[in-house]
Amino acid sequence: MENVPITTNPHTRESRLFKGIGQYIKRSAITVIRISLMYHPLRFFTAIGSVFLSGALALGVRFLFYYFQDGGRGHVQSLILLVVLTIIGIQSIIVGLLADVVAANRRLLEYIRIRQMESK
């Protein structure tokens, strides 16, 4: 047995792949979101819509509490925000439904193409 010293090459330039760990995390997060949108769009958009609808529900309960306490005077802003959050939540879920139909159509087209390739 013999001891052989191992050295590394000197640092000549910065990496061209990533400038730092932050850029790597950003690109990875974007990739994960794209994959989620492509393969599970209904789940993705329903989760987003649920967050907005949960916020709207909390504001609705808050508004009703103040409404029964003092007639709701001075809490119209909560009602307006409730309506805005409800609209955003419902629109997110509708976008999820449309994206799910598009994804199902894409899967069918891929299946048809594979069947056509097999029959040749």
C-alpha positions in Angstrom: 0.0 0.0 0.0 1.2 3.4 -0.8 -0.1 6.9 0.0 -0.9 8.9 -3.1 -1.7 12.6 -2.7 -4.7 13.8 -4.6 -5.2 17.4 -5.5 -8.1 19.3 -7.2 -8.0 21.5 -10.2 -7.8 25.2 -9.5 -11.0 27.2 -9.6 -10.9 28.8 -13.1 -14.5 30.3 -13.6 -17.9 30.5 -12.1 -20.4 27.7 -12.8 -22.6 28.3 -15.8 -25.4 26.1 -14.5 -26.4 28.1 -11.4 -25.0 31.3 -9.9 -25.9 30.2 -6.4 -28.2 28.1 -4.2 -31.0 30.7 -4.4 -31.1 30.4 -8.2 -31.2 26.6 -8.0 -34.1 26.6 -5.5 -36.0 29.1 -7.6 -35.6 27.0 -10.8 -36.5 23.8 -8.9 -39.6 25.4 -7.4 -40.7 26.6 -10.9 -40.2 23.1 -12.3 -42.2 21.5 -9.5 -45.1 24.0 -10.0 -45.1 23.3 -13.8 -45.2 19.5 -13.2 -48.0 19.9 -10.7 -50.0 22.1 -13.1 -49.5 19.6 -16.0 -50.4 16.4 -14.2 -52.7 17.5 -11.4 -54.2 20.8 -12.4 -57.5 20.3 -10.5 -55.8 19.5 -7.2 -53.5 22.5 -7.6 -56.1 25.1 -8.4 -58.6 23.7 -5.9 -56.0 24.1 -3.2 -55.5 27.7 -4.2 -59.2 28.3 -4.4 -59.7 26.7 -1.0 -57.3 29.1 0.6 -59.2 32.1 -0.8 -62.6 30.6 0.2 -61.4 29.8 3.7 -60.4 33.5 4.1 -63.8 34.5 2.8 -65.5 32.2 5.3 -63.5 33.6 8.1 -64.4 37.1 7.1 -68.0 36.1 6.8 -68.1 34.7 10.3 -66.3 37.9 11.6 -68.8 40.1 9.8 -71.8 38.2 11.1 -70.4 38.4 14.6 -70.1 42.2 14.4 -73.5 42.4 12.6 -75.3 40.7 15.5 -73.3 42.7 18.0 -73.8 46.2 16.8 -75.6 46.0 13.4 -72.5 45.7 11.3 -71.8 49.4 11.3 -68.2 50.2 10.2 -67.5 46.7 8.9 -68.5 47.0 5.2 -64.9 46.7 4.2 -64.9 43.1 5.5 -68.0 42.4 3.4 -66.3 43.8 0.3 -63.2 41.7 0.9 -65.4 38.7 1.5 -67.0 39.1 -1.9 -63.6 39.6 -3.6 -62.0 36.5 -2.0 -65.1 34.4 -2.8 -64.9 35.4 -6.5 -61.2 34.7 -6.7 -61.7 31.3 -5.0 -64.5 30.3 -7.3 -62.6 31.4 -10.4 -59.6 29.4 -9.3 -61.6 26.3 -9.0 -63.2 26.9 -12.4 -59.8 27.3 -13.9 -58.8 24.0 -12.3 -61.8 22.3 -13.8 -60.9 23.7 -17.3 -57.3 22.7 -16.9 -58.3 19.2 -15.8 -60.4 18.8 -19.0 -57.4 20.0 -21.1 -55.1 17.6 -19.3 -57.5 14.7 -19.9 -57.7 15.7 -23.6 -53.9 15.7 -23.7 -53.7 12.2 -22.2 -56.3 10.9 -24.7 -54.3 12.4 -27.6 -51.1 10.8 -26.3 -52.9 7.5 -26.1 -54.3 7.8 -29.6 -50.8 8.7 -31.0 -49.2 5.7 -29.2 -52.0 3.4 -30.6 -51.4 4.8 -34.1 -47.6 4.2 -33.8 -48.2 0.6 -32.7 -50.5 -0.2 -35.6 -47.9 0.8 -38.2 
